[in-house]
Amino acid sequence: MTRRLLLMWMAGALAATAQPRFSFGVLTDIQYGDQATAGKRDYRASLRKLREAVPELNREQLDFVIQLGDLIDSKAVDLEPILSVFNQLTPPRYNVLGNHDFAASRAILKQSFGQPAYYSFSAKGWRFLITDGMDVSVREPAGAQILEALQKRGAANAHEWNGAIGGEQLKWLQAELDDAGRKHERVIVFCHFPLLAKASTPAHLLWNYDEVLQVLESHPAVVAWFNGHDHAGGYAEQNGIHHVTFPGMVESGSRNSYTVVRVYEDRLELVGTGTAPHRVLQLRAK
């Protein structure tokens, strides 16, 4: 290869890496409610903020948009107005279940979202796992027992607003990660709840965060865990996995809060709007 051809090839390669392979949008803790503001939580303003975010996200030519839970705050009747705005997004839409969403029943949530509680989909060499952190909660006897045991230990996350990923879902998660590894897919896992106190606060952690971390960290295919729940947001990296807590829209004040994630071969670029920060997450080699 001549020097001129080599330079042309290098220029082409650099141009290729300058373009993301694909992009997707992330919103969380919209937490709409037709009710008075409480502290920093302006519940009614979330409807307006989502209306402002939807056309901006639609202009981005995204491959999908995902909301990481707590679409509503405390009343099932609030689900229809906020979901009608969310459904104006033109890319495929995915939903994660949050603790506040259970102001409505599981049956209503499943019917409204048209999706199971946990599931996966793949795109362009990546696998996306949507998990259900309310799989075990205080609404069932098993969840009440877990919470009681955590309280006796004085655990920081011993709160009824948290939950756990149950045994059957853990088996599913393990199987999905095994399959992604065999197919050389990179993986992002979505949940409402954080796993790392460094990326959030101890009070907000999934009840069985340590058990889930053990599964994730045994699979090099996993590059990120994306969650909401802690409205302040946060970030930490541990053992090659990026843990990102996206800030909540309901507490974004006079601004908004949503993110476009641009996926490159060697990194994820998180382009935030409003209170959502910009981040560049370097990916470990396959």
C-alpha positions as CSV (number, residue, x, y, z in Angstrom):
1,M,0.0,0.0,0.0
2,T,1.4,3.4,-1.0
3,R,1.7,6.2,1.6
4,R,-1.1,8.1,-0.1
5,L,-3.5,5.1,0.1
6,L,-2.5,4.4,3.7
7,L,-3.3,8.0,4.7
8,M,-6.6,7.7,2.8
9,W,-7.4,4.5,4.6
10,M,-6.5,6.0,8.0
11,A,-8.7,9.0,7.3
12,G,-11.6,6.7,6.5
13,A,-11.1,4.7,9.6
14,L,-11.0,7.8,11.8
15,A,-14.2,9.1,10.1
16,A,-15.9,5.8,10.8
17,T,-15.0,5.9,14.5
18,A,-16.2,9.5,14.7
19,Q,-19.8,8.3,14.0
20,P,-21.7,6.4,16.6
21,R,-22.9,2.9,15.8
22,F,-26.3,3.8,17.2
23,S,-27.9,6.1,19.8
24,F,-30.7,5.8,22.4
25,G,-32.5,8.0,24.8
26,V,-32.8,7.7,28.6
27,L,-35.3,9.3,31.0
28,T,-36.1,8.4,34.6
29,D,-38.1,9.4,37.6
30,I,-40.5,11.5,35.6
31,Q,-42.9,10.8,38.6
32,Y,-45.8,12.7,37.3
33,G,-48.7,13.4,39.7
34,D,-51.6,15.8,39.6
35,Q,-50.7,17.0,43.1
36,A,-49.0,19.8,44.9
37,T,-45.2,20.2,44.9
38,A,-43.4,18.5,47.8
39,G,-39.9,19.9,48.5
40,K,-38.0,19.7,45.2
41,R,-40.5,17.4,43.6
42,D,-42.6,19.3,41.2
43,Y,-45.0,16.6,40.2
44,R,-47.2,18.5,37.8
45,A,-44.3,20.1,36.0
46,S,-43.1,16.6,34.8
47,L,-46.0,16.6,32.3
48,R,-44.7,19.8,30.7
49,K,-41.1,18.7,30.8
50,L,-41.9,15.4,29.1
51,R,-43.8,17.3,26.4
52,E,-40.7,19.5,25.8
53,A,-38.4,16.5,25.8
54,V,-40.4,14.3,23.3
55,P,-39.9,16.4,20.1
56,E,-36.2,17.0,21.0
57,L,-35.7,13.2,21.3
58,N,-37.7,12.5,18.2
59,R,-35.3,14.8,16.2
60,E,-32.3,12.7,17.3
61,Q,-33.1,9.7,15.1
62,L,-32.7,7.4,18.0
63,D,-32.8,3.6,17.9
64,F,-35.0,3.4,21.0
65,V,-35.9,5.4,24.2
66,I,-36.1,3.8,27.6
67,Q,-37.5,5.3,30.8
68,L,-36.0,3.8,34.0
69,G,-39.1,3.7,36.2
70,D,-41.3,5.9,38.4
71,L,-43.3,7.2,35.5
72,I,-46.0,8.2,38.1
73,D,-45.8,9.1,41.8
74,S,-48.8,7.9,43.8
75,K,-52.0,7.5,41.9
76,A,-52.9,5.0,39.1
77,V,-55.1,7.6,37.5
78,D,-52.0,9.7,36.6
79,L,-50.7,6.9,34.4
80,E,-52.8,7.6,31.3
81,P,-51.9,11.3,30.9
82,I,-48.2,10.9,31.2
83,L,-48.1,7.7,29.2
84,S,-50.0,9.4,26.4
85,V,-47.1,11.9,26.1
86,F,-44.4,9.3,26.4
87,N,-46.1,7.3,23.6
88,Q,-45.6,10.2,21.3
89,L,-42.0,9.2,21.0
90,T,-41.4,7.8,17.5
91,P,-38.5,5.4,18.3
92,P,-39.3,2.1,20.0
93,R,-40.1,2.7,23.6
94,Y,-39.1,0.5,26.6
95,N,-40.1,0.7,30.2
96,V,-38.6,-0.3,33.5
97,L,-40.7,-0.8,36.6
98,G,-40.1,1.6,39.5
99,N,-41.4,1.5,43.1
100,H,-43.8,4.4,42.6
101,D,-45.3,2.8,39.5
102,F,-47.0,0.3,41.8
103,A,-49.6,2.9,42.6
104,A,-51.1,0.9,39.8
105,S,-51.3,-2.9,39.8
106,R,-49.0,-5.2,37.9
107,A,-51.8,-6.1,35.6
108,I,-52.5,-2.5,34.7
109,L,-48.8,-1.8,34.2
110,K,-48.3,-4.8,32.0
111,Q,-51.4,-3.8,29.9
112,S,-50.3,-0.1,29.7
113,F,-46.7,-0.8,28.8
114,G,-47.4,-3.8,26.6
115,Q,-44.2,-5.4,28.0
116,P,-43.3,-8.1,30.6
117,A,-41.7,-7.1,33.9
118,Y,-38.2,-8.2,32.7
119,Y,-37.0,-9.0,29.1
120,S,-34.2,-8.5,26.6
121,F,-33.6,-7.3,23.1
122,S,-30.5,-7.0,20.9
123,A,-29.3,-4.5,18.3
124,K,-26.0,-4.2,16.4
125,G,-23.9,-6.5,18.5
126,W,-25.3,-5.3,21.8
127,R,-27.8,-6.9,24.2
128,F,-30.0,-4.8,26.5
129,L,-31.5,-6.4,29.6
130,I,-34.5,-4.8,31.3
131,T,-34.7,-6.0,34.9
132,D,-37.5,-5.8,37.5
133,G,-36.1,-4.5,40.8
134,M,-39.6,-4.8,42.3
135,D,-39.7,-8.5,41.6
136,V,-39.7,-9.0,45.4
137,S,-41.2,-6.1,47.4
138,V,-43.0,-5.4,50.7
139,R,-46.2,-6.2,48.8
140,E,-45.4,-9.9,49.2
141,P,-44.6,-12.0,52.4
142,A,-41.2,-12.9,51.0
143,G,-40.3,-9.2,50.6
144,A,-41.5,-8.3,54.0
145,Q,-39.2,-11.0,55.4
146,I,-36.2,-9.7,53.5
147,L,-36.9,-6.2,54.7
148,E,-37.2,-7.3,58.3
149,A,-33.9,-9.2,58.1
150,L,-32.2,-6.1,56.6
151,Q,-33.7,-3.9,59.3
152,K,-32.4,-6.2,62.0
153,R,-28.9,-6.0,60.5
154,G,-29.2,-2.2,60.4
155,A,-28.7,-2.2,56.6
156,A,-28.7,1.2,55.0
157,N,-31.0,0.1,52.2
158,A,-33.6,-1.4,54.6
159,H,-36.5,0.7,53.3
160,E,-39.8,-0.3,51.9
161,W,-39.2,1.9,48.8
162,N,-36.6,-0.6,47.6
163,G,-37.0,-4.1,46.3
164,A,-35.1,-7.2,45.1
165,I,-34.5,-9.3,42.0
166,G,-35.9,-12.7,42.8
167,G,-34.4,-16.2,42.2
168,E,-36.1,-17.0,38.9
169,Q,-35.1,-13.6,37.5
170,L,-31.5,-14.1,38.6
171,K,-31.5,-17.4,36.7
172,W,-32.8,-15.6,33.7
173,L,-30.2,-12.9,34.0
174,Q,-27.4,-15.5,34.3
175,A,-28.7,-17.3,31.2
176,E,-29.0,-14.0,29.2
177,L,-25.4,-13.1,30.1
178,D,-24.1,-16.5,29.3
179,D,-25.7,-16.3,25.8
180,A,-24.5,-12.8,25.2
181,G,-21.0,-13.9,26.0
182,R,-21.2,-16.8,23.5
183,K,-22.4,-14.4,20.9
184,H,-19.8,-11.8,21.6
185,E,-22.4,-9.2,22.4
186,R,-21.8,-6.3,24.8
187,V,-24.4,-5.8,27.5
188,I,-26.1,-2.9,29.2
189,V,-28.4,-3.8,32.1
190,F,-31.3,-1.5,33.0
191,C,-33.0,-1.3,36.4
192,H,-34.7,1.2,38.5
193,F,-32.4,0.6,41.5
194,P,-28.6,1.2,41.8
195,L,-26.2,-1.5,42.9
196,L,-23.3,0.6,44.0
197,A,-23.3,3.1,46.9
198,K,-20.5,5.0,45.1
199,A,-22.9,5.6,42.2
200,S,-25.8,6.6,44.4
201,T,-26.4,6.4,48.2
202,P,-26.6,3.3,50.4
203,A,-30.2,4.0,51.2
204,H,-31.3,3.5,47.6
205,L,-29.6,0.2,46.8
206,L,-31.4,-2.8,45.5
207,W,-32.0,-5.1,48.5
208,N,-29.9,-7.9,47.1
209,Y,-27.4,-5.7,45.3
210,D,-24.4,-7.8,46.3
211,E,-25.9,-11.0,44.8
212,V,-26.7,-9.2,41.5
213,L,-23.2,-7.6,41.4
214,Q,-21.6,-11.1,41.8
215,V,-23.5,-12.3,38.7
216,L,-22.7,-9.2,36.6
217,E,-19.0,-9.1,37.5
218,S,-18.5,-12.7,36.5
219,H,-19.4,-11.8,32.9
220,P,-17.0,-9.6,30.9
221,A,-19.8,-8.9,28.4
222,V,-21.4,-6.5,30.9
223,V,-20.2,-2.9,30.3
224,A,-22.8,-0.9,32.2
225,W,-25.7,-0.8,34.7
226,F,-28.1,2.1,34.1
227,N,-30.6,3.0,36.8
228,G,-32.6,5.8,38.3
229,H,-34.3,5.9,41.8
230,D,-31.8,8.4,43.4
231,H,-33.0,11.7,41.9
232,A,-29.6,13.4,42.5
233,G,-27.9,11.0,40.0
234,G,-24.3,9.6,40.3
235,Y,-21.6,7.5,38.7
236,A,-18.9,5.0,39.6
237,E,-16.9,2.3,37.8
238,Q,-16.1,-1.0,39.4
239,N,-14.4,-4.0,37.8
240,G,-14.9,-2.7,34.3
241,I,-18.7,-2.0,34.7
242,H,-20.0,1.6,34.5
243,H,-22.7,2.2,37.1
244,V,-24.7,5.3,36.1
245,T,-27.6,6.8,38.2
246,F,-29.5,9.1,35.9
247,P,-31.0,12.2,37.7
248,G,-34.8,12.4,38.1
249,M,-36.9,14.7,36.0
250,V,-39.3,15.4,38.9
251,E,-36.5,17.2,40.8
252,S,-34.9,19.0,37.9
253,G,-36.2,22.4,39.0
254,S,-36.6,25.0,36.3
255,R,-34.6,22.8,33.9
256,N,-35.3,19.4,32.3
257,S,-33.5,16.1,32.7
258,Y,-32.9,13.5,30.0
259,T,-29.9,11.9,28.2
260,V,-28.9,10.7,24.7
261,V,-26.5,7.8,24.8
262,R,-24.2,7.6,21.7
263,V,-22.6,4.1,21.3
264,Y,-19.2,3.9,19.7
265,E,-16.9,0.9,19.4
266,D,-14.7,2.0,22.2
267,R,-16.9,4.2,24.4
268,L,-20.4,5.4,25.4
269,E,-21.0,9.2,25.2
270,L,-23.8,10.4,27.5
271,V,-25.1,13.7,26.3
272,G,-27.3,15.2,29.0
273,T,-29.9,17.9,28.9
274,G,-30.6,20.1,31.9
275,T,-29.6,18.4,35.1
276,A,-28.3,15.3,33.3
277,P,-24.5,15.5,33.0
278,H,-22.3,14.7,30.0
279,R,-20.1,11.7,30.5
280,V,-17.7,9.6,28.4
281,L,-17.5,6.0,29.4
282,Q,-14.5,4.1,28.0
283,L,-15.2,0.4,27.2
284,R,-12.9,-2.4,27.9
285,A,-11.8,-4.5,24.9
286,K,-13.9,-7.4,24.0
